[in-house]
Amino acid sequence: MATLDLENISKSFGSAKVLHDIDLAIRDKEFVVFVGPSGCGKSTLLRIIAGLEESTAGKIVIGGQDVSGAHPVDRGISMVFQSYALYPHLSVFENIAFPLRVQKMGADDLKARVHRAADILQLTDKLQLKPGQLSGGQRQRVAIGRSIVREPKVFLFDEPLSNLDAALRGDMRVELSQLHRELNATMVYVTHDQVEAMTMADRIVVLNGGRVEQFGTPMELYHHPATKFVAGFIGQPNMNFVPGVVAGVDAAGVAVDLDAGGRLVLPIEADGAAKGDRVEVGMRPEDIRLGEGLSLNVKVIERLGGVTLAYGALGDDTRFCAALDGVAPAREGEPLALSIDPAACHLFNSDGRVMRRKAAPALVA
Amino acid sequence: MMMDRYSLLQKIGIYLAVAIFLGFILLPFVEMFVVSLRPLEHLFSSPYRFWGENFSFDAYSRMWETVPLLGRYIWNSIFISGMVTGLTLIFVIPAAYAFARLEFPFKNGTLGIFLAVNMFTGAVLLIPLYRVLRTLGLLNTYWAMIVPGVAFLIPTGIWLLRSYLEKIPRELEEAAFVDGASRLYTLRRVVLPLAVPGLIVVSVAVFITAYAQQFLFAITFNQVRELQPLPAGLYEFIGYQDVTWNEMMAASLTGVLPVMLIFLFLQKYLVAGLTAGAVKE
C-alpha cells in the first residue's frame, strides 16, 4: 500500500510564502498530476515530497508512515528530473544501476534488476552506450529506468516531457500511461501542460499561487470547474468569460444580461445570486455553434481542417474564441452569428467561484 | 561560417600580429638554444655571428660534468612541483566543492580573503615564513619548498576549480541524493569524473606555478645541495672565473623539456577545460 498524504504542507522562502496549507490524500496506485502555471509551487511541492526541500510546516505520510524529515531513500520514493539528470560519463547500464550500486547490491541481483528495467523500457540493446549517444526519448527512458530499478513505492516526475518535441511527447505520454499500468505504482507527475494532465491523470491537482484550486478527475475539472481559474486553465482553447449582470432568478435558473448584448437563461442553481450582481458566463469554444444570439467580430481565423477557430471580440472588448466544426463560413473582419446551448454554460460570481450547474454531462463511464 | 570570413588584408594583419607576439615569446628560447650550441669563446666575439662552423651539442654532454648533480636538480624540480600539485589538489578539491555547493557563514568573505592572499607575492612573506619553518624544524628539507608552495597555490586552485564545479548541473547531484548516495559518494562517482578537464586545468596551472616559484623558496629556505631544484642549481654554472653560459642554457632547456612535453600532451584538455560549459550544447 502506497498512499501519499500531505497534511497542511506550507513552504516559505524567507518572507515569501510559496505553499499555503496543502492538504491532499493520494490513493494507492493512483496517477496524480500537479498542474498549474509556472511559479504556482507545483515543483516545490514535488521536491518537498521527494525530500529535496524541507517544508516549513506540515506532514508527509507515505503508506501510513510519517516520513517528513526522512531521507529520500527511506521515504520509498524515486524521482525523474526535467533535465533527465543522467550521468554523462557512465553507460546506460551504470546509469540505471546507480541506485543499486549505492545500496551495494550483489552483482547477479543487480544485473537481473537492470535487465528487467531495460526490458520494460526497450533499452536492452542500448545498455552499453553513453547517454550522449541516445536520442531525447531514449534518454528519458533511461531516466525512468533509473527510477524504477529501485522498486520504490511512489514515483515522482518533474515535467519529464518538457524537453521533448511535440510528436515524441505524444508517444511518451502513451508509454508512461502503460508503464503506470504495468508497474501498478503510485505516481505523482508535475506539468504545466494541461493536455498531459488531462490525458494521463486519474486525478488532477490544479495549483495556483501556492494553493490547491481543485482536486478531481479530469472530467470533473472539465465539466465542473470549481473556480474561474480552473475553468480557464483546463480545456484547449481556453474557456471564454463573458461579463454580464444577473437579470433575475427563478425556477428555470439564472437569467443573465450580457454586456455585449442578449439575454441567456442558464440552468444553474442561483446559490445566493441576486438581481443586479456582476457575473461572468463561461463558454467553452467547442460548445459554440453557428446560430443566433451572439455576434462575434472575427479578427483571426485558424483552419485546422476538422475545426475552424475564430478569434475576435464579443461586443467591443470581450475576447472570444469559437471552435466550429469543419470548414465554417467565417471571414476575417466580418461579424459572425453564433449561439450556445445555455446548459453548456458555466457561471462565475464576482469572486471567481462557480455556481452549480443543474444539468451536466455524465462524468466518464 | 560567415563570421569566420576575413579579407586578405585582415588575414595578413592577423598573422602579422600573431607572428610578433610569438616572436616576442619564442625568441628568447631560440637565443637560448643558439647560445647552448656555441663554444664559449664565441659568445663574446665581435662582430656577433649568428652561425659558426664549430657549433655543436658539446655543452649538452659537458654540463653533466661541470655540475655533477644536474640530474638530481632536474629530478628535485619535478618532484617538488609534483608534490605541491598533489597536496594542493587534496586540499583544493573538497574546499572548491564546498564553495561551489554548500551554504555556510562568511562564504563570500572567505573567498574574498583567498583572492586577497593571491595578491601577495611570496617575497613579502619570506621572513615570517622563514621563522615558521624554523620553528617547525622544516628548514633544509623538501618540505621547506613544498609547504609554502602549497599554501600559496591553494587559493588559486580553489578559485579555478570552484568555477568549474559550479557548471556541473545541480540536478545530477540531486538525482544521486534521491537515490541514496552520500555527499562523498556523489563527489567521487559523479562530480569528480565530470570535473576531469577542470582538474587537469588546475593541476597544470598549479604545477607550472610551483615550478616557477620554487626558486625563491629554494634559495631562502634550503642550504642542502642535494635538495636544490634546477633553478637554484643553475647557479653552479657561475664559477669563480667565468660563467659557462652555453652549458647553463643547455641545462635550462633540458630542465624545461619535461614540462613542455606535459604541456604538449595536455594541451587539448586545457583548451577544452577553459571553455567547457560556456555554451549550452
Interface residues (C-beta under 8 A of the other chain):
Chain A: A50 G51 L52 H71 P72 V73 I77 S78 M79 F81 Q82 S83 A85 Y87 P88 H89 F98 P99 R101 V102 Q103 R146 R150
Chain B: P169 E171 L172 E174 A175 A176 F177 V178 D179 G180 A181 Y185 R189 V190 P193 L194
